[in-house]
Amino acid sequence: MSSLVATILAVSFPLGIAAGLAAIGMGMLASKAVEGVARQPDATGDINRMLLLALAFIESLVIYVLAISLVLLFANPFIKLIGG
C-alpha cells in the first residue's frame, strides 16, 4: 500500500465517522428540543438558546476532525514512518 493511499484512508474514515455521528447527535438533539417546546411552550427561548449552543459544540468537534484530517493529508508528519 502506498503512502498516499494510507494517508487518504487515514483521513477519510475518521472524518466520515465524525460527520455521521454528529448528524445523528444533532438529529436527536433537535427532536428533544422540539419535545421540550411542545411540553413547555413558555420555555421556548431558553430551549432554543441551549439548542444552538449544543449544536455549535457538536459542529466544532467535526471541524476539529476536519482540521486534523487536512493536516494529515497535506502536511503529513508520519510520511517517513510509513515509507513514503
C-alpha positions in Angstrom: 0.0 0.0 0.0 1.5 3.3 -1.0 1.8 6.1 1.5 -0.8 8.2 -0.5 -3.4 5.5 -0.2 -2.6 5.0 3.5 -2.9 8.8 4.1 -6.2 9.1 2.2 -7.7 6.2 4.2 -6.4 7.6 7.5 -8.0 10.9 6.7 -11.4 9.8 5.2 -12.5 7.2 7.8 -12.3 9.5 10.9 -13.9 12.3 9.1 -16.8 10.2 7.8 -17.4 8.7 11.3 -17.3 12.1 13.0 -19.7 13.6 10.5 -22.1 10.7 10.7 -22.2 10.6 14.4 -22.5 14.3 14.6 -25.5 14.2 12.3 -27.1 11.6 14.5 -26.5 13.6 17.6 -27.8 16.8 16.0 -31.0 15.0 15.0 -31.5 13.6 18.4 -30.8 17.0 20.0 -33.3 18.7 17.7 -36.0 16.1 18.4 -35.6 16.5 22.1 -35.7 20.3 21.8 -39.0 20.1 19.8 -40.4 17.7 22.5 -39.3 20.2 25.2 -41.0 23.1 23.4 -44.2 21.0 23.0 -44.3 20.3 26.7 -43.4 23.8 27.9 -44.1 26.5 25.3 -43.1 29.3 27.7 -39.5 27.9 27.8 -39.0 28.3 24.1 -36.3 31.0 24.3 -34.2 29.0 26.9 -34.6 25.8 24.9 -33.6 27.5 21.6 -30.6 29.1 23.3 -29.4 25.8 24.7 -30.1 24.0 21.4 -28.0 26.4 19.4 -25.1 26.2 21.9 -25.1 22.4 21.9 -25.3 22.3 18.1 -22.3 24.7 17.9 -20.3 22.4 20.2 -21.2 19.3 18.1 -20.3 21.0 14.9 -17.0 22.3 16.3 -15.9 18.7 17.0 -16.4 17.9 13.4 -14.5 21.0 12.4 -11.6 19.8 14.6 -11.6 16.4 13.0 -11.6 18.2 9.6 -8.6 20.3 10.6 -6.6 17.3 11.8 -7.5 15.4 8.6 -6.3 18.3 6.4 -3.0 18.4 8.3 -2.6 14.7 7.8 -3.4 15.0 4.2 -1.3 18.0 3.2 1.5 18.1 5.8 1.7 14.5 6.9 4.2 14.2 9.8 4.1 10.4 9.7 5.0 10.0 6.0 8.6 8.9 6.8 7.3 6.2 9.2 5.1 4.5 6.6 7.8 4.5 3.9 6.8 7.3 1.5 
